[in-house]
Amino acid sequence: MTGEIFRDAWGIPHLRANGARELARVQGRVTALDRAWQLEVERHRAQGTSASFLGAEALPWDRFVRRARLDDTARRCFAELEGRDPETAAWVRAYVDGVNEGLAEGARRTPEFARTGLTPGRWEPWTPLGVWLGIHILFAGFPAKLWREQVVRHLGADAVTLFATDGPGTSGSNGWLVSGERTVTGHAIIAGDPHRFIEEPGVYQQIHLSCPEFDVVGLAVPGIPGIGHFGHTGTVAWAITNAMADYQDLYRERLRRTGAGVEALGPDGVWRRASRHVEVVEVAGEEPVEVEVIETERGPVIIGGPEGLESGVAEVDAVGAGGELLAPAAPARSHPQGLRPFDPAGAAAPDPAPALNGPRPQTPDGLIAPIALRYPPRVTGDLGFSALLPLLRARRVADVDRAVELWAEPVNVVQAADTEGGLLHRVAGKVPVRAEDNRTRLVPAWEPGHDWQGWHETPRGGLTDGIAAMANQRGLATPLGVEFAPPHRADRITQLLGEKEHWSAADMPAIHMDTHLASAAPLLDLLSSVDTLTPEAARIRRTLLAWDRRMDANSEAAAVYAAVRGAVVRRLAAHPAFAALSAPPAYPEVLLPWLALLPRVGFALEHLLRAEELEESYGIDRAEAVRAAVEEVAAGQSVGTWGDTHRLVPWRALPDPAFDAPGLSGDHDCVLCTSAVPGLTDLSARGPAARYVWDLADREASRWVVPLGASGIPGSSHHRDQLPLWLKGDLAAIVTDFTKLQKESDV
């Protein structure tokens, strides 16, 4: 036997081979057969070449990737991996060999290749590292620092807390660990659901990997060997959520052109040569575009450039009409338009900026003061891939603990449990030690005191009453972050787990699917104080005050609440007090979703409606905003149920107008976190990208589901066959006995 591919009833691949390296080859091959289009899209995104077949809409992403030097960073990290950990490097090469073996056949099965004229290319040994970078480069949310700068510039430093994202809309996941003392079997259970953009094909791949060294089921990331985030080896299981750590910095740079190239001013007052070259981005149907790539000692310059700097000093305090920081005038270059901007998981979202703020500023990119990005793998040459093989080989919690010590990014909260009663709850990843200003704002590269001074020790925690809930809230990772998710999901999970003494794996879907919306409280509290209403508005008031605060798809009251909430968001965003924030700055289009006012108001609505300073400092009457919103809804068309407008719209590299978007329960602060953009749309492109229950008493009692299916091939019986389960909250059985599986082929 060299390698074997089996399938279960859901088309999930179960792979068996003689050794870890051969198994990696089979994993790469089956992923290429099932998901060739997804793999090639991700490879091109990581290289900054996606516009070559997706067209001009992908150009802003490609420009960002080129300027951030993701492909070069992937190459550098793989070279370091080969020198530091040759076994893992060879294992990654084997995976890449399998991908290359399967791509041509996978492409023949997948209509998107013919539709775009794309020919599958060749994966290099560093391609998986590039894919990982491309998926996670925005995961730490460094563009939020640009937003804070905008708020400080226009409203003052005190206003930053008004829009703190310890309120609705932040990214993240749910996870909970129940110790054996709280289960019916006496063994621990780990359950949860990662919240990412719902993509088709999905960002997580259900898979079973078996060889003499290990036998693991879990959720792999297509394009990456092994199982990094969610796995069960039979004797130990683990899961993660985003720790919400801040580990990327933005530096304002002073650049000047010289006869030899570009120089940057350092914190010691010395001008030093910056690396500089020009790359060409091919664009389907249009002329190629040149991208100037500059890197200082801090990192790659991802915003702005040195054009027009005759004196060699950028006028960083000059402010343009849109609030952007400007350097002196330079020859104009077109500002890219039309990208569906990428989320922290590497997927794209509907772009709110045109609908919110009118036409985008046409300021040439070269006019913006240069800003460099410093991110850990660019500094260390380490992406944490050395953790992947030890995770597969783990037998006990201590093994998982040692493995995640090698983790780099994204920074995660990790939970693990084993069959001997071992438990783990800790943060893993690299967070630099540096000045407080680095964590919250852009810092001047030419001033001392902003360099990195080593790495933080990652915190560890325990359980309370036999449980630990992780939902991106403040807590274990607080010393490492700035903004976190509100506590509602974590509090609700803890509350539900406290409602009975002993839990089973079969009980967990009830927690996955809970729709209680605690963040509705401030709006409803203000509504209760409003008494001068028209008859129809008074009826809406009675409906909402009697509502059970559950965002169920069949609930009319939930739909009414969402309509009123959206109207409140729009009214607050349109208030003259916030007018200066309504025009987005002329930053690269990829970063604009973090800078759009209306989503920011929607995401911070709970905090804004509790903030007395809205009246005191900004002249905004919160109760009047709620009253007017209720009257607006009362005067409008009748509202149906929440599921009529709250529908699933997965992201695809190519649109599928035939997709029948199903109605959804849940909302952004429910445990069932199906996120929309309040005030803009009820459509949801973000939610549980998988659900899992890991039972340490019996792995066969574990369960899982993904939003669509195991296959990335349109028309396959397994392309969307798990969608009904996902919508209802049901989970698919995990079968690990190869005698109960259907053998597909030897490879």
Secondary structure, DSSP 8 states (H G I E B T S, - for coil): --EEEEE-TT--EEEEESSHHHHHHHHHHHHHHHHHHHHHHHHHHHHT-THHHH-GGGHHHHHHHHHHTHHHHHHHHHHHHHHH-HHHHHHHHHHHHHHHHHHHHHHHH-HHHHHHT-------TTHHHHHHHHHHTTTT-THHHHHHHHHHHHH-GGGGGGG-SSSTT--EEEEEEE-GGGBSSSS-EEEEEEEEE-BSS-S-EEEEEEETTEEEEEEE-TTSSS--SEEE-SSEEEEEEE--B---EEEE--EEEETTEEEEE-TTS-EEEEEEEEEEE--TTS--EEEEEEE-SS-BEEE---TT-SSS---TTEE-TTS-EE-S-------------B-TTS-B----HHHHHSS-----GGGB--EEEE-HHHHHS--SGGGHHHHHT--SHHHHHHHHTT--SS-EEEEEEETTS-EEEEEES--B---HHHHHS-EETTSSS-S---B----B---BTTEEEESSBSSTTGGGBS--B-SHHHHHHHHHHTTSS-B-GGGTHHHHT--B-GGGHHHHHHHHT-----HHHHHHHHHHHH---B--TT-HHHHHHHHHHHHHHHHHHTSGGGGGGSS--S--GGGGGGG-HHHHHHHTHHHHHH-THHHHHH---HHHHHHHHHHHHHHS-----HHHH-BB--B-SS--TT----B----TTSSS--EEETTTEEEEEEEES-EEEEESS-GGG-EEE-SS-S--STT-TTSSTTHHHHHHT--EE----GGGSEEEEE-
